[in-house]
Amino acid sequence: MHIHHIFCLAPHLARGGTVENLNFSKVERMVQILSVAVFKANHPRAHFKLYADSAGFAFLQRIGLDRLYDSIDTKTLDSMPSINHVKFWAGSKIFAYQDALNKVENPIFIDIDAILWQPLDNFQFKSDIVAAHYETYNLPNWRQLFQNGACDDASELLKSQPYQLNASFLWFRNSKKHSVYCGKSIHYMLAHPQDTDLPIWAAMCYAEQVLLLDCCNKWALSVNTLGSMNDPLFTQYWTHLWAQKALFRSDEKADAQEANKILNVIQKYPNYFLWAKNSI
């Protein structure tokens, strides 16, 4: 089993940031450690690989989290084609998908801020795709996106699907279809490099999550999800929610208190406890 995290600082650098001034809260560090620790405890034979750009690797190396992984690839994200990283802040995921598909069979990807508490039971892999959960999207914003000509198949997509498919966890049974999805997403990102007046999340959500579900619908693929929008399987420490990240990045006291709570959980995983303690 091949499992992957992605840590890319290209969006941060594109906004004028540096490795030195990255605001990466203690809670986020604890969650990343716990994401690896829990998965490895449930799947001891899994190979956990990190895709990072050189800046992301340098940051993780500085705080000691590079040691979490069985292997690290910086070449792929350092050499990915030029996209608008502010607009497509998670675009590096798609390039990592594409590379992994050329190297291993049926790669699994999980976001660094997602924790899969339970083992992956075999029944979950009887579908064509396993993803995190469905999400609703704001229809007026998508209408504006389509009217601006920024999306392909706009009108049909609006009629056919009321959801997007969250890919904070993603596995495809058919690697060729996974690769085709990657190609569609990359094509869209390369074809729309300019900023728009849309909310910053809109174009990226289309390139990653809406296109994903659109491919599932068009190819009649069965989908299994690990959780729901209201109760994702990942919580209690799931920082994919932007409001939570903003809180812990801005409130040192809240960050320290919550990080210590998570550190107490990490004590159950002694191989990772010292790394966690040293990182805060």
C-alpha positions as CSV (number, residue, x, y, z in Angstrom):
1,M,0.0,0.0,0.0
2,H,1.4,3.4,-1.0
3,I,0.1,6.4,0.8
4,H,1.1,10.0,0.1
5,H,1.2,13.4,1.7
6,I,1.8,16.7,-0.2
7,F,3.5,19.8,1.3
8,C,4.1,22.5,-1.3
9,L,5.0,26.1,-0.4
10,A,4.6,27.5,-4.0
11,P,1.4,29.3,-3.1
12,H,2.9,30.9,0.0
13,L,6.0,32.0,-2.0
14,A,3.8,33.3,-4.8
15,R,2.0,35.6,-2.3
16,G,5.4,37.0,-1.3
17,G,6.1,34.7,1.6
18,T,9.3,33.0,2.5
19,V,10.2,29.7,4.2
20,E,11.2,31.7,7.3
21,N,7.9,33.6,7.7
22,L,5.5,30.7,7.1
23,N,2.8,30.7,9.7
24,F,2.3,27.0,10.4
25,S,0.6,26.5,13.7
26,K,1.6,24.0,16.4
27,V,-1.8,22.4,15.9
28,E,-1.1,21.9,12.2
29,R,2.2,20.3,13.1
30,M,0.5,17.9,15.6
31,V,-2.2,17.0,13.1
32,Q,0.4,16.2,10.4
33,I,2.3,13.9,12.8
34,L,-0.9,12.3,13.9
35,S,-2.1,11.8,10.3
36,V,1.1,9.7,9.7
37,A,1.2,8.0,13.1
38,V,-2.4,6.7,12.9
39,F,-2.2,5.5,9.4
40,K,1.0,3.7,10.0
41,A,-0.3,2.1,13.2
42,N,-3.3,0.8,11.3
43,H,-1.3,-0.2,8.2
44,P,2.3,-1.0,9.4
45,R,3.4,-2.3,5.9
46,A,2.3,0.9,4.1
47,H,4.9,3.0,2.5
48,F,4.3,6.7,3.4
49,K,5.8,9.1,0.9
50,L,5.9,12.9,0.9
51,Y,5.7,15.0,-2.2
52,A,7.2,18.4,-1.5
53,D,8.8,21.3,-3.3
54,S,12.3,22.2,-2.1
55,A,10.9,25.1,0.0
56,G,8.4,22.9,1.7
57,F,11.0,20.2,2.3
58,A,13.4,22.8,3.8
59,F,10.7,24.0,6.2
60,L,9.7,20.5,7.3
61,Q,13.4,19.6,7.7
62,R,13.8,22.7,9.9
63,I,11.1,21.6,12.3
64,G,12.0,17.9,12.1
65,L,8.9,16.6,10.3
66,D,10.8,15.3,7.3
67,R,11.6,12.2,9.4
68,L,8.0,11.2,9.4
69,Y,8.3,9.7,5.9
70,D,9.6,6.6,4.3
71,S,10.6,8.6,1.2
72,I,10.5,12.2,0.0
73,D,10.2,13.4,-3.6
74,T,11.1,17.1,-4.3
75,K,11.9,16.7,-8.0
76,T,8.3,16.3,-9.2
77,L,6.9,19.6,-7.6
78,D,10.1,21.5,-8.3
79,S,9.7,20.7,-12.0
80,M,5.9,21.0,-12.4
81,P,4.6,23.3,-15.2
82,S,4.0,27.0,-14.3
83,I,0.5,27.6,-13.0
84,N,-1.0,30.5,-11.0
85,H,-0.3,29.1,-7.6
86,V,-2.3,31.8,-5.8
87,K,-5.4,30.9,-7.8
88,F,-4.7,27.1,-7.9
89,W,-3.3,26.8,-4.4
90,A,-3.7,23.0,-4.3
91,G,-2.6,22.4,-7.9
92,S,0.5,20.7,-6.8
93,K,-1.7,17.7,-5.6
94,I,-2.7,17.0,-9.2
95,F,0.9,16.9,-10.4
96,A,1.8,14.6,-7.5
97,Y,-1.1,12.3,-8.4
98,Q,0.2,12.2,-12.0
99,D,3.7,11.3,-11.0
100,A,2.7,8.6,-8.5
101,L,0.5,7.0,-11.1
102,N,3.7,6.4,-13.2
103,K,5.5,4.7,-10.3
104,V,3.1,2.7,-8.1
105,E,-0.2,0.9,-8.5
106,N,-3.3,2.5,-7.1
107,P,-1.7,5.3,-5.0
108,I,-3.6,6.7,-2.0
109,F,-3.5,10.4,-1.2
110,I,-4.5,12.0,2.1
111,D,-4.1,15.6,3.0
112,I,-1.6,16.5,5.8
113,D,-4.5,17.9,7.8
114,A,-6.7,14.8,7.6
115,I,-6.6,11.9,10.1
116,L,-8.1,8.5,9.1
117,W,-8.8,7.0,12.5
118,Q,-10.0,3.6,11.3
119,P,-8.3,1.0,9.1
120,L,-9.3,1.0,5.5
121,D,-11.6,-2.0,5.4
122,N,-11.7,-4.0,2.2
123,F,-15.3,-3.2,1.5
124,Q,-14.4,0.5,0.9
125,F,-12.3,-0.5,-2.1
126,K,-15.0,-2.4,-3.9
127,S,-16.1,0.9,-5.5
128,D,-14.3,2.5,-8.4
129,I,-13.3,5.6,-6.3
130,V,-12.9,6.2,-2.6
131,A,-12.9,9.9,-1.6
132,A,-13.3,11.9,1.5
133,H,-16.9,13.2,1.3
134,Y,-19.3,15.1,-0.9
135,E,-19.6,18.8,-0.7
136,T,-22.3,21.2,-1.8
137,Y,-21.2,24.3,-3.7
138,N,-22.6,27.8,-3.9
139,L,-24.6,27.8,-7.1
140,P,-24.5,31.6,-7.8
141,N,-20.7,31.6,-7.7
142,W,-20.5,28.7,-10.0
143,R,-22.9,30.4,-12.4
144,Q,-20.7,33.4,-12.5
145,L,-17.7,31.2,-13.1
146,F,-19.4,29.5,-16.0
147,Q,-20.7,32.8,-17.5
148,N,-17.2,34.2,-17.5
149,G,-16.2,31.3,-19.7
150,A,-13.8,29.9,-17.2
151,C,-15.1,26.3,-17.2
152,D,-15.7,23.7,-19.9
153,D,-19.1,21.9,-20.2
154,A,-20.5,24.6,-17.9
155,S,-24.2,24.5,-18.6
156,E,-24.4,20.7,-18.5
157,L,-22.4,20.5,-15.3
158,L,-24.8,22.9,-13.6
159,K,-27.7,20.8,-14.6
160,S,-26.3,17.4,-13.7
161,Q,-24.6,17.7,-10.3
162,P,-25.3,19.5,-7.1
163,Y,-22.1,18.4,-5.4
164,Q,-18.4,18.4,-5.6
165,L,-16.2,15.5,-4.3
166,N,-13.7,16.4,-1.6
167,A,-10.4,14.8,-2.4
168,S,-8.6,15.2,1.0
169,F,-8.6,11.4,0.6
170,L,-8.5,9.9,-2.8
171,W,-8.0,6.5,-4.4
172,F,-8.9,5.3,-7.9
173,R,-9.4,1.6,-8.8
174,N,-8.5,2.4,-12.5
175,S,-5.2,4.2,-12.7
176,K,-5.8,5.1,-16.4
177,K,-9.0,7.0,-15.4
178,H,-7.2,8.6,-12.6
179,S,-4.6,9.8,-15.1
180,V,-7.3,11.2,-17.4
181,Y,-8.8,13.1,-14.6
182,C,-5.4,14.6,-13.8
183,G,-5.0,15.6,-17.4
184,K,-8.3,17.4,-17.4
185,S,-7.5,19.3,-14.2
186,I,-4.0,20.2,-15.4
187,H,-5.4,21.4,-18.8
188,Y,-7.8,23.6,-17.0
189,M,-5.2,25.2,-14.7
190,L,-2.8,25.8,-17.5
191,A,-5.5,27.3,-19.8
192,H,-6.7,29.8,-17.1
193,P,-3.6,31.4,-15.6
194,Q,-5.1,34.8,-14.9
195,D,-6.7,35.9,-11.7
196,T,-10.5,36.6,-11.8
197,D,-12.9,38.4,-9.6
198,L,-14.2,35.1,-8.2
199,P,-13.7,34.0,-4.6
200,I,-10.2,32.5,-4.4
201,W,-11.5,29.0,-3.7
202,A,-13.8,28.8,-6.8
203,A,-11.4,28.0,-9.6
204,M,-9.3,25.5,-7.5
205,C,-12.5,23.7,-6.3
206,Y,-13.5,23.4,-9.9
207,A,-10.2,22.1,-11.1
208,E,-9.9,19.5,-8.3
209,Q,-13.3,18.6,-6.8
210,V,-16.0,19.5,-9.4
211,L,-14.0,18.0,-12.2
212,L,-13.5,14.9,-10.1
213,L,-17.2,14.3,-9.6
214,D,-17.9,15.2,-13.2
215,C,-15.5,12.5,-14.4
216,C,-17.2,10.0,-12.0
217,N,-20.6,10.9,-13.5
218,K,-19.5,10.8,-17.1
219,W,-17.7,7.5,-16.7
220,A,-20.5,6.0,-14.5
221,L,-18.0,5.2,-11.7
222,S,-19.2,4.1,-8.3
223,V,-18.1,6.3,-5.4
224,N,-17.6,5.4,-1.8
225,T,-16.9,8.2,0.8
226,L,-15.2,7.9,4.1
227,G,-17.4,10.5,5.8
228,S,-20.0,13.2,5.2
229,M,-19.9,17.0,4.9
230,N,-21.3,17.4,8.4
231,D,-19.5,14.5,10.1
232,P,-16.3,13.6,8.2
233,L,-14.6,10.5,9.5
234,F,-11.5,12.5,10.1
235,T,-12.6,14.7,13.0
236,Q,-11.8,15.3,16.0
237,Y,-8.6,16.9,14.9
238,W,-9.2,17.8,11.3
239,T,-7.8,21.2,10.4
240,H,-9.0,21.3,6.8
241,L,-11.6,23.8,8.0
242,W,-10.1,27.2,7.2
243,A,-11.7,28.9,10.2
244,Q,-9.9,26.5,12.6
245,K,-6.6,27.1,10.8
246,A,-7.1,30.9,11.0
247,L,-7.8,30.7,14.7
248,F,-4.7,28.6,15.6
249,R,-2.5,30.7,13.4
250,S,-3.6,34.0,15.1
251,D,-4.1,32.9,18.7
252,E,-0.9,31.6,20.3
253,K,-2.7,30.6,23.6
254,A,-5.4,28.6,21.8
255,D,-2.8,27.1,19.5
256,A,-0.7,25.9,22.4
257,Q,-3.6,24.5,24.4
258,E,-5.0,22.5,21.5
259,A,-1.5,21.3,20.5
260,N,-1.0,19.9,23.9
261,K,-4.3,18.1,23.8
262,I,-3.2,16.5,20.5
263,L,0.2,15.7,22.0
264,N,-1.5,13.7,24.7
265,V,-3.2,11.6,21.9
266,I,0.2,11.1,20.2
267,Q,1.5,9.5,23.3
268,K,-0.3,6.4,22.1
269,Y,2.1,6.3,19.2
270,P,5.6,6.2,21.0
271,N,7.6,6.2,17.7
272,Y,6.2,9.6,17.0
273,F,5.8,11.2,20.4
274,L,9.4,12.6,20.7
275,W,9.2,14.2,17.2
276,A,5.9,15.8,18.2
277,K,7.2,17.1,21.5
278,N,10.3,18.6,19.9
279,S,8.3,20.2,17.1
280,I,6.4,22.4,19.5
